[in-house]
Amino acid sequence: MASERDSLQDRIEDRRRELDVDALLVQAPADLRWATGFTGSNGLLLWTASARHFLTDGRYEEQAAMEVRGAEVHVPGYDLPGYLAERGLMAGLRQVAIDSAVLTVASHQRLKELFPTVSWVAEPGLFSKARAAKTEDEIEAVRRAQRITEHVLEQVVQDLRPGVSEREVAAELTVRCLRGGADAMAFDPIVAVAERSALPHATPTDRTVDPGDPVLLDFGCVVNGYASDMSRMVSLGAPSEALRRIHSIVVSAMEAAEEVLRGGVPARDVDRAARDVIDRAGYADRFPHSLGHGVGLSVHEYPTVSWRNAEPMPEGCIVTLEPGIYLPGAFGVRVEDLVLVLADGRERLTAIDRDLIIL
């Protein structure tokens, strides 16, 4: 949409002015996609007050011509910084901002050698805050990815049975997401059975499901570049009273966080609302991670919903809420939803309920 494109150009230029630099040199794939529409793996955007140059290599010549908006496309080959120097595209620039979170030491050294008169301004997460508030098109892409994720969950849990391994379940999640219309997985699925569910980021193994086992499923997919993310707990057979109780505490923690979540509220206050519920239940030391994170072109992006983050929640951002309790040697419980942050509250983008799934 033209209005969204004009607004995007304004946001990028506002970022340059905010940093008080002559130019932005952009190379993070998610930032390039957001700023120009380019979906390839190798690109460079030079953004100044008066010019926008996008560079890529010959593999993406036709793709860049179709995708890149708002910038002149150059296809010099693989040495993109060398081309900037050869063509004099950096002439007259004194201060240039770069994303220090993605630029390697070797790449930084090369830039300093090619452009000795430029002062490089290191800015980690160059566009992270600018990308936080989502447009209607971005929100719709996340919705579509989330609907696929939910549909696949409903399919896969019906196939859970004794003897199926974590690896097999993870493979099934992946295949069904791709068959269901996803472009890719947002991350490698987490499938963790019984005592392994106490590992927050467990990697699927050959561990098989036995009757009575709890199973943690955490996965998401990508549609049009935008990610989904969801966690649910499954019990193969009647759950133990301990599992029911812990699951109830975790869901209550999420509900408490939802009650305070809205644009402008400090992120740490949202985290604290959930953490207080878990603390009062006696599991203060068994919730070791942040409550959530932003989701968009990256499955983990700004803002972090954490006790460490005092910044206000941006209106229009999409975040996860994923409280958890992990009991080593026994089991862990995590429940995760996607939520759109509004000025006066929130909209839950996850459509399915949070109940413990009992098979």
Long-range contacts (C-beta under 8 A, 24 or more apart in sequence): 1-137, 4-135, 4-137, 5-69, 5-70, 7-135, 8-34, 8-35, 8-70, 9-70, 11-130, 12-47, 12-127, 12-130, 13-47, 13-49, 14-130, 15-126, 15-127, 15-130, 16-47, 16-48, 16-49, 16-97, 19-97, 19-121, 19-123, 20-95, 21-95, 21-96, 21-97, 21-121, 22-48, 22-49, 22-92, 22-93, 22-94, 22-95, 22-96, 23-47, 23-48, 23-90, 23-93, 23-95, 23-96, 23-97, 24-96, 24-97, 24-126, 25-96, 25-97, 25-98, 25-111, 26-99, 26-126, 26-127, 27-98, 27-99, 27-102, 27-103, 28-99, 28-101, 28-102, 28-126, 28-127, 30-131, 30-296, 30-297, 30-298, 30-301, 31-99, 31-126, 31-127, 31-131, 33-225, 33-297, 34-127, 34-131, 34-297, 35-70, 35-127, 36-67, 36-68, 36-69, 36-70, 36-71, 37-67, 37-68, 37-69, 38-63, 38-64, 38-67, 38-68, 39-63, 39-67, 39-225, 40-64, 40-67, 42-78, 42-80, 43-80, 44-80, 44-81, 44-84, 45-71, 46-84, 46-89, 46-90, 47-71, 48-93, 51-89, 53-84, 53-89, 55-80, 55-83, 55-84, 56-80, 81-107, 81-110, 81-111, 81-114, 82-114, 84-114, 84-115, 85-114, 85-115, 90-115, 90-118, 93-118, 94-118, 94-119, 95-119, 95-121, 96-120, 96-121, 97-121, 97-122, 97-123, 97-126, 98-122, 98-123, 98-126, 99-123, 99-124, 99-125, 99-126, 100-124, 101-125, 125-302, 128-301, 128-302, 129-302, 129-314, 131-296, 131-297, 131-301, 131-302, 132-294, 132-296, 132-301, 132-302, 132-303, 132-314, 132-316, 132-317, 133-314, 133-315, 133-316, 133-317, 134-296, 134-316, 134-317, 134-318, 134-340, 138-226, 138-296, 139-318, 139-340, 139-349, 141-223, 141-224, 141-225, 141-226, 142-223, 142-226, 142-227, 142-228, 142-295, 142-296, 142-318, 142-338, 142-349, 143-349, 144-181, 144-223, 144-224, 145-182, 145-186, 145-220, 145-221, 145-222, 145-223, 145-226, 145-227, 145-228, 146-220, 146-228, 146-230, 146-338, 146-349, 146-350, 146-351, 147-351, 148-177, 148-180, 148-181, 148-182, 148-221, 148-223, 148-228, 149-177, 149-219, 149-220, 149-221, 149-228, 149-229, 149-230, 150-230, 150-350, 150-351, 150-352, 151-180, 152-176, 152-177, 152-180, 152-219, 152-221, 153-217, 153-219, 153-230, 153-232, 153-352, 154-352, 156-217, 157-217, 157-234, 157-357, 157-359, 158-359, 160-209, 160-215, 160-234, 160-236, 160-359, 161-209, 161-236, 162-208, 162-209, 162-210, 162-211, 162-236, 163-208, 163-209, 164-208, 164-209, 165-204, 165-205, 165-206, 165-207, 165-208, 165-209, 166-191, 166-192, 166-193, 166-196, 166-202, 166-204, 166-205, 166-206, 166-207, 166-208, 167-191, 167-204, 167-205, 167-206, 169-204, 169-209, 169-215, 169-217, 170-204, 170-219, 173-217, 173-219, 177-219, 177-221, 178-221, 180-221, 181-223, 182-221, 182-222, 182-223, 183-221, 183-222, 183-223, 183-224, 183-225, 184-221, 184-222, 185-219, 185-220, 185-221, 185-222, 186-219, 186-220, 186-221, 186-222, 186-227, 186-228, 186-229, 186-299, 187-219, 187-220, 187-229, 187-299, 189-217, 189-218, 189-219, 190-216, 190-217, 190-218, 190-219, 190-231, 191-215, 191-216, 191-217, 192-216, 192-332, 194-331, 195-328, 195-329, 195-330, 195-331, 197-233, 197-326, 197-331, 197-332, 197-333, 198-326, 198-327, 198-328, 198-329, 198-330, 198-331, 198-332, 199-326, 199-332, 200-288, 200-289, 200-324, 200-326, 200-332, 200-334, 209-236, 210-236, 211-236, 211-237, 212-236, 212-237, 212-238, 212-239, 212-240, 213-237, 214-239, 214-243, 214-331, 214-333, 216-332, 216-333, 216-334, 218-334, 218-336, 220-299, 225-297, 226-295, 226-296, 226-297, 227-295, 227-296, 227-297, 227-298, 227-299, 228-295, 228-338, 229-295, 229-299, 229-320, 229-336, 229-338, 230-336, 230-337, 230-338, 230-350, 231-322, 231-334, 231-335, 231-336, 232-335, 232-336, 232-352, 232-354, 232-357, 233-333, 233-334, 233-335, 233-356, 233-357, 234-356, 234-357, 234-358, 234-359, 235-356, 235-357, 235-358, 235-359, 236-359, 237-358, 237-359, 238-358, 239-356, 239-358, 242-330, 242-331, 243-331, 243-333, 243-356, 244-356, 246-283, 246-325, 246-327, 246-331, 246-333, 247-333, 247-335, 247-356, 249-277, 249-278, 249-281, 249-283, 249-325, 250-278, 250-323, 250-324, 250-325, 250-333, 250-334, 250-335, 251-335, 251-354, 252-277, 253-277, 253-278, 253-323, 254-321, 254-322, 254-323, 254-335, 254-337, 254-354, 257-291, 257-305, 257-321, 257-323, 258-321, 258-339, 258-346, 258-348, 261-313, 261-321, 261-339, 261-341, 261-345, 261-346, 262-313, 262-341, 262-342, 262-343, 262-344, 262-345, 262-346, 263-312, 263-313, 263-314, 263-315, 263-316, 263-341, 263-342, 263-343, 263-344, 264-312, 264-313, 264-315, 264-343, 265-312, 265-313, 266-309, 266-310, 266-311, 266-312, 266-313, 267-303, 267-304, 267-305, 267-306, 267-309, 267-310, 267-311, 267-312, 267-313, 268-306, 268-307, 268-308, 268-309, 268-310, 270-305, 270-313, 270-321, 271-305, 271-306, 271-307, 271-309, 272-307, 274-321, 274-323, 275-307, 275-323, 277-323, 278-323, 278-325, 283-325, 286-325, 286-326, 286-327, 287-323, 287-324, 287-325, 287-326, 288-326, 289-324, 291-321, 291-322, 291-323, 292-319, 292-320, 292-321, 292-322, 292-336, 293-319, 293-320, 294-318, 294-319, 295-319, 295-320, 295-338, 313-341, 314-341, 315-341, 315-342, 315-343, 316-340, 316-341, 316-342, 317-341, 318-349
